[in-house]
Amino acid sequence: MRQSLQHPGSAPVPLPRGGRDKFLDMVRAGAILAVITQHWAMPVLAYSDGRLATGNALVTPGWWIVTWLSQVMPLVFFAGGAANLISLRRAPSTRDWLAARVRRLLLPVLPLLAVWLVVPDLLRGFGIPEQPLQVAGAIAAQLLWFLSIYLVTVLVTPLMVAAHRRWGLAVPAVLTGLAVLVDLARFNDLGLIGYANAIFVWLAVHQFGFHYVEGRLGTIGRRGALGLSAAGFGITALMVAFGPYPASMIGMPGAPVSNMSPPSVLLVSLAVGQIGLLLAAKPAMNAFAARPAVAAALNWIGPRFMSVYLWHMPALVVVSGITVFGLSYRTPDPGTLLWLVLTPLWVAAAALVLTGLLRVFGRFETKAPGGTVTAGTGQLTAAALLGSAGLLGLAAHGFTTPLGGGVLDGPLPWAGAIGLAFLLGGRDLRLRERTTTS
């Protein structure tokens, strides 16, 4: 392992035998479970006369407070930052690390593309109306935004690690300051500039993960962690109370402003609050992770994080298609006794479908991509950027071609970009001059 330059008074978090940080494993597992549970529980659905009506249970008055804990994307980027630094330190070279990360992230997407490029036309053949198909295609693709941004984050990780080791906390502080400036421009109606915070906000949170591995976050005591959490949630509350930010940490239907799309600087302070809360609970979380059943569950989900993320919304589409479209089921009013009784059954049904999907498609993630990687750093950079663009295009446009649209209006160009990115992440594709001997 390469030696790392440390800040005065900081040291890497010592890893237990086997090289796994159980706290990070618990954070990642808890975050993905929170994501899928929220996505499965919050839809309010009804079907009538060829149209699927969609709503969000979290618009119920007062339920916005749930999102302060259930919006766990900050924790995903925090844990990702820590995991990226740990794996980079172990890698033989930066090129080897980048090649492994790019291909590992893109490979599980390929079966999702293969399925969803044909599913809409198959369903049309069975007489499914167009509007529900559009909703299903959008739902299956919309969460690819995360992987798009995360690929860029992975690409710049070596640079951000070097910045971390030189400037420490000044790096997330500067990124947060830039996010504030972007928000100011956004709230003054300066076009699409708000989406720059998809980089500044998430890179700032990702940087916190470095400070867990090589910094004081990894050794902070319970009192300090609780103080950090109080500061993070307190700043978030003040910005909601006196600023232009909505109280919900996820986008709400019909809301004029979203903290998530594009991300606002509020998510940085929310991240501080959430991270501090979990660090305060770290001893208890480590003890819980040591239980044999929990350890087995963590070992199972660990190699399948991306597959669980990619396929949990298609699982919701399957359950919704059978119950809402096929059986005319209507979601009860959120918060009612009937909703409280039926929602666990709904979530259990989606979990059952997801389990089946993972048995078929999870193997793509658990098996390392085959072939020798010979691509250079420049080609790997192009692969990451092309893959990110393809994923973002799919997230924005969905898998279903609009009525009257051509090939270029549908998902094929974006899917092709992702496939090409995966190829670029493998063998060196540069044309080499051939020499012959007489």
C-alpha positions in Angstrom: 0.0 0.0 0.0 1.3 3.4 -0.8 2.0 5.8 2.0 -0.3 8.8 2.3 0.6 12.3 3.3 -1.3 13.1 6.5 -2.4 16.3 8.0 -1.0 17.1 11.4 -3.0 15.4 14.1 -4.8 13.1 11.7 -4.3 9.4 10.9 -6.0 6.9 8.6 -8.9 5.0 10.2 -7.4 1.5 11.0 -9.3 -1.2 9.2 -10.1 -4.5 10.9 -8.9 -7.8 9.7 -10.3 -8.5 6.2 -10.0 -4.8 5.2 -13.6 -3.9 5.7 -14.9 -0.9 7.7 -18.1 -2.2 9.1 -19.3 1.3 9.9 -19.1 2.2 6.2 -20.8 -1.0 5.3 -23.6 -0.2 7.6 -23.9 3.3 6.3 -24.1 2.1 2.7 -26.5 -0.7 3.4 -28.8 1.6 5.5 -28.7 4.2 2.9 -29.7 1.9 0.0 -32.5 0.4 2.2 -33.7 3.9 3.0 -33.7 4.8 -0.7 -35.7 1.8 -1.8 -38.2 1.9 1.1 -38.9 5.6 0.5 -39.3 5.1 -3.3 -41.7 2.2 -2.7 -43.7 3.7 0.0 -44.3 7.2 -1.2 -46.1 6.8 -4.6 -49.8 7.5 -4.5 -51.2 5.8 -7.6 -54.6 5.4 -9.4 -55.5 4.3 -12.9 -58.5 5.3 -14.9 -59.4 5.7 -18.6 -56.0 5.0 -19.9 -54.1 7.4 -17.6 -52.0 6.7 -14.5 -52.4 9.3 -11.8 -49.3 9.7 -9.7 -48.8 11.5 -6.4 -46.4 11.6 -3.4 -47.4 10.6 0.1 -44.8 12.9 1.5 -46.8 16.0 0.5 -49.0 15.2 3.5 -48.8 18.2 5.9 -45.9 17.8 8.4 -44.4 14.7 6.7 -41.6 16.8 5.2 -39.6 16.2 8.4 -39.3 12.6 7.4 -37.1 13.6 4.5 -34.5 15.1 6.8 -33.5 11.5 7.6 -34.9 9.6 4.6 -33.0 11.8 2.0 -29.9 9.7 2.3 -28.0 10.7 -0.9 -25.6 12.7 1.2 -24.7 9.6 3.1 -24.3 7.7 -0.2 -21.7 10.2 -1.4 -20.0 10.4 2.0 -19.6 6.6 2.1 -18.6 6.6 -1.5 -15.8 9.1 -0.8 -14.5 7.0 2.0 -14.6 3.8 -0.1 -13.0 5.5 -3.1 -10.0 6.7 -1.0 -9.6 3.4 0.7 -9.6 1.5 -2.7 -7.4 4.1 -4.3 -4.7 3.6 -1.6 -4.8 -0.1 -2.3 -4.7 0.0 -6.1 -1.4 -0.7 -7.9 -1.8 2.6 -9.9 -4.4 5.3 -10.4 -5.0 4.0 -14.0 -5.8 0.5 -12.6 -8.1 2.0 -10.0 -10.0 4.2 -12.5 -10.3 1.3 -15.0 -11.8 -1.0 -12.4 -14.2 1.6 -11.0 -15.5 2.7 -14.4 -16.1 -0.8 -15.7 -17.6 -1.9 -12.3 -20.0 1.0 -12.4 -21.1 0.6 -16.0 -21.4 -3.2 -16.2 -24.6 -3.5 -14.1 -26.3 -0.9 -16.3 -25.9 -3.0 -19.5 -28.6 -5.6 -18.6 -31.0 -2.8 -17.5 -30.5 -1.3 -21.0 -31.0 -4.6 -22.7 -34.3 -5.1 -20.9 -35.7 -1.6 -21.2 -34.9 -1.1 -24.8 -37.4 -3.8 -25.7 -39.9 -3.8 -22.8 -41.9 -0.7 -24.0 -42.6 -2.2 -27.4 -43.5 -5.5 -25.9 -46.0 -3.8 -23.6 -47.4 -1.8 -26.5 -48.0 -5.1 -28.3 -50.1 -6.2 -25.3 -52.2 -3.1 -25.6 -50.8 -1.1 -22.7 -51.8 2.6 -23.2 -49.0 5.1 -24.0 -49.3 7.3 -20.9 -48.6 4.6 -18.4 -45.8 3.4 -20.6 -44.2 6.8 -20.5 -44.5 6.9 -16.7 -42.9 3.5 -16.4 -40.1 4.3 -18.8 -39.3 7.5 -16.9 -39.4 5.8 -13.5 -37.0 3.0 -14.6 -34.5 5.6 -15.9 -34.8 8.6 -13.7 -32.5 7.4 -11.0 -29.6 7.0 -13.4 -28.8 10.6 -12.6 -26.9 9.4 -9.5 -24.6 7.1 -11.5 -24.0 9.9 -14.0 -22.8 12.2 -11.3 -21.0 9.5 -9.4 -18.9 8.6 -12.5 -17.7 12.2 -12.7 -16.9 12.1 -9.0 -14.9 8.9 -9.5 -13.0 10.4 -12.4 -11.8 13.4 -10.3 -11.2 11.4 -7.1 -7.4 11.3 -7.6 -7.3 15.0 -8.0 -9.6 15.6 -5.1 -7.6 13.3 -2.9 -4.4 15.3 -3.7 -6.3 18.5 -2.9 -7.6 17.0 0.4 -4.0 16.1 1.5 -2.8 19.6 0.7 -5.6 21.8 1.8 -7.8 19.7 4.1 -11.1 21.2 5.1 -10.6 24.2 2.9 -11.6 22.0 -0.1 -15.2 21.2 1.0 -15.4 24.8 2.3 -14.6 26.2 -1.1 -16.9 23.8 -2.8 -19.7 24.8 -0.4 -19.0 28.5 -1.1 -19.3 27.9 -4.8 -22.6 26.1 -4.2 -23.9 29.1 -2.3 -23.0 31.3 -5.3 -24.7 29.0 -7.6 -27.9 29.1 -5.5 -27.8 32.9 -5.4 -27.7 32.9 -9.2 -30.3 30.2 -9.4 -32.8 32.1 -7.2 -32.2 35.2 -9.4 -33.5 33.3 -12.4 -30.2 32.8 -14.2 -31.2 29.9 -16.3 -29.9 26.4 -15.8 -26.9 27.4 -13.7 -28.4 25.7 -10.6 -27.4 22.3 -12.1 -23.7 23.2 -11.5 -24.4 22.2 -7.9 -24.8 18.6 -9.0 -21.0 18.8 -9.0 -20.2 21.3 -6.2 -22.6 19.9 -3.7 -21.9 16.3 -4.2 -18.1 16.8 -4.4 -18.2 18.6 -1.1 -20.1 15.7 0.6 -17.8 13.2 -1.1 -14.9 15.1 0.3 -16.2 14.5 3.8 -15.6 10.8 3.2 -11.9 11.5 2.8 -11.9 13.2 6.2 -13.4 10.1 7.7 -10.6 7.9 6.3 -7.8 10.5 6.7 -8.9 13.0 9.1 -10.6 13.8 12.4 -14.1 12.5 11.4 -12.8 9.0 11.8 -11.8 9.5 15.4 -14.3 12.0 16.6 -16.0 11.2 20.0 -19.7 10.9 20.7 -20.0 14.4 22.1 -18.2 15.9 19.2 -20.3 14.0 16.7 -23.5 15.1 18.4 -22.3 18.7 18.3 -21.5 18.3 14.6 -25.0 16.9 14.0 -26.7 19.7 15.9 -24.7 22.3 13.9 -25.6 20.6 10.6 -29.3 20.2 11.3 -29.4 23.7 13.0 -28.0 25.4 10.0 -30.4 23.5 7.8 -33.3 24.6 9.9 -32.2 28.3 9.8 -31.8 28.2 6.0 -35.3 26.7 5.7 -36.8 29.2 8.1 -35.2 32.4 6.8 -34.0 31.5 3.3 -35.7 30.5 0.0 -35.3 26.8 0.6 -38.3 24.4 1.0 -38.6 22.3 4.1 -38.7 19.0 2.2 -35.3 17.5 1.2 -36.8 15.8 -1.8 -38.6 17.4 -4.8 -42.4 17.6 -4.3 -45.0 17.6 -7.1 -46.0 21.2 -8.0 -43.4 22.8 -5.7 -41.8 25.9 -7.3 -38.3 25.0 -5.8 -36.6 21.7 -5.1 -33.7 21.0 -2.8 -32.8 18.0 -4.9 -33.3 18.9 -8.6 -31.0 20.7 -8.9 -29.4 20.1 -5.5 -29.1 23.1 -3.3 -26.4 23.9 -0.8 -28.8 22.9 1.9 -27.8 19.3 1.2 -24.3 20.0 2.5 -25.5 21.1 5.9 -28.0 18.2 5.9 -25.0 15.9 5.2 -23.1 17.3 8.2 -26.2 16.7 10.4 -26.7 13.1 9.2 -23.0 12.2 9.3 -22.6 13.5 12.8 -25.6 11.6 14.0 -24.3 8.3 12.5 -20.8 8.9 13.9 -22.3 9.3 17.3 -23.9 5.9 16.9 -20.8 4.3 15.4 -20.0 2.0 18.4 -23.5 0.7 18.4 -23.5 0.3 14.6 -20.3 -1.7 14.7 -21.6 -3.9 17.5 -24.8 -4.5 15.5 -22.8 -5.3 12.3 -20.8 -7.9 14.3 -23.9 -10.1 14.8 -23.7 -13.2 12.5 -27.0 -12.6 10.7 -26.3 -8.9 10.1 -22.7 -9.7 8.9 -24.1 -12.2 6.5 -26.6 -9.7 5.2 -23.9 -7.0 4.8 -21.7 -9.6 2.9 -24.6 -10.3 0.6 -25.7 -6.8 -0.2 -22.1 -5.4 -0.4 -21.3 -6.7 -3.9 -24.9 -5.9 -5.1 -25.4 -2.3 -4.1 -25.6 -1.0 -7.7 -27.9 -3.8 -8.8 -30.3 -3.2 -5.9 -30.3 0.5 -6.8 -30.8 0.0 -10.5 -33.6 -2.6 -10.3 -35.7 -1.4 -7.4 -37.7 1.0 -9.5 -38.4 -1.7 -12.2 -39.6 -3.8 -9.3 -42.0 -1.0 -8.4 -43.1 -0.9 -12.1 -43.9 -4.6 -12.0 -45.9 -4.4 -8.8 -47.8 -1.2 -9.9 -48.5 -2.8 -13.3 -50.1 -5.8 -11.8 -52.0 -4.2 -9.0 -52.8 -0.6 -10.2 -53.2 -1.2 -13.9 -54.3 -4.9 -13.8 -56.4 -5.1 -10.6 -57.6 -1.4 -10.4 -55.9 -0.9 -7.0 -55.9 2.6 -5.7 -53.4 3.8 -3.1 -55.4 4.7 0.1 -55.1 8.2 1.5 -51.6 8.5 3.1 -51.6 8.3 6.8 -55.0 6.6 7.1 -55.3 3.2 8.9 -55.8 1.4 5.6 -52.6 3.0 4.2 -50.7 2.0 7.2 -51.9 -1.6 6.9 -51.4 -2.0 3.1 -48.1 -0.1 2.7 -46.0 -2.9 4.3 -47.7 -5.4 2.1 -46.9 -3.2 -1.0 -43.3 -2.9 0.1 -43.0 -6.6 0.7 -44.4 -7.4 -2.8 -41.9 -5.0 -4.4 -39.1 -6.6 -2.3 -40.2 -10.1 -3.5 -40.0 -8.9 -7.2 -36.7 -7.2 -6.6 -35.3 -10.5 -5.1 -36.3 -12.3 -8.3 -34.7 -9.6 -10.5 -31.5 -9.7 -8.5 -31.3 -13.5 -9.0 -31.3 -12.9 -12.7 -29.3 -9.7 -13.1 -27.3 -9.3 -9.9 -24.6 -11.7 -11.3 -23.4 -9.0 -13.7 -22.2 -6.9 -10.7 -20.9 -9.7 -8.6 -18.6 -11.0 -11.3 -15.6 -8.8 -12.3 -15.6 -7.6 -15.9 -13.7 -9.9 -18.1 -10.7 -9.2 -20.3 -7.4 -7.4 -19.8 -7.7 -3.7 -19.3 -5.1 -1.9 -21.5 -6.9 1.5 -21.9 -4.8 4.5 -21.0 -5.8 7.3 -18.7 -7.0 9.5 -21.5 -9.3 6.8 -22.9 -10.6 6.0 -19.4 -11.4 9.7 -18.9 -13.3 9.7 -22.2 -15.1 6.5 -21.1 -16.2 8.1 -17.8 -17.4 11.3 -19.4 -19.2 9.5 -22.2 -20.9 7.1 -19.8 -21.9 10.0 -17.6 -23.5 11.8 -20.6 -25.3 8.7 -21.7 -26.7 8.0 -18.2 -27.8 11.6 -17.8 -29.5 11.5 -21.1 -31.5 8.4 -20.2 -32.4 9.9 -16.8 -33.7 13.0 -18.5 -35.6 11.3 -21.4 -36.6 7.9 -20.1 -36.6 4.6 -21.9 -39.9 5.2 -23.8 -39.7 6.9 -27.2 -42.2 9.8 -27.3 -45.1 9.3 -29.7 -44.1 10.5 -33.2 -40.5 10.5 -32.2 -37.7 9.0 -34.2 -34.7 6.9 -33.2 -32.7 9.9 -32.2 -35.5 11.1 -29.9 -35.5 7.8 -27.9 -33.1 6.0 -25.6 -30.9 4.4 -28.3 -28.3 7.1 -28.6 -27.9 7.4 -24.9 -27.7 3.6 -24.5 -25.2 3.4 -27.3 -23.0 6.0 -25.5 -23.1 3.9 -22.4 -22.1 0.7 -24.3 -19.3 2.5 -26.0 -18.1 3.9 -22.7 -17.9 0.4 -21.3 -15.8 -0.7 -24.3 -13.5 2.3 -23.9 -13.0 1.3 -20.3 -11.4 -1.9 -21.4 -8.9 -2.5 -24.2 -6.8 0.3 -25.8 -8.7 1.3 -29.0 -6.1 3.6 -30.4 -5.0 2.8 -34.0 -1.4 1.7 -33.9 0.9 2.0 -36.8 1.8 -1.4 -38.1 5.4 -2.2 -39.1 6.4 -4.9 -41.4 9.7 -6.6 -41.9 10.9 -7.9 -45.2 
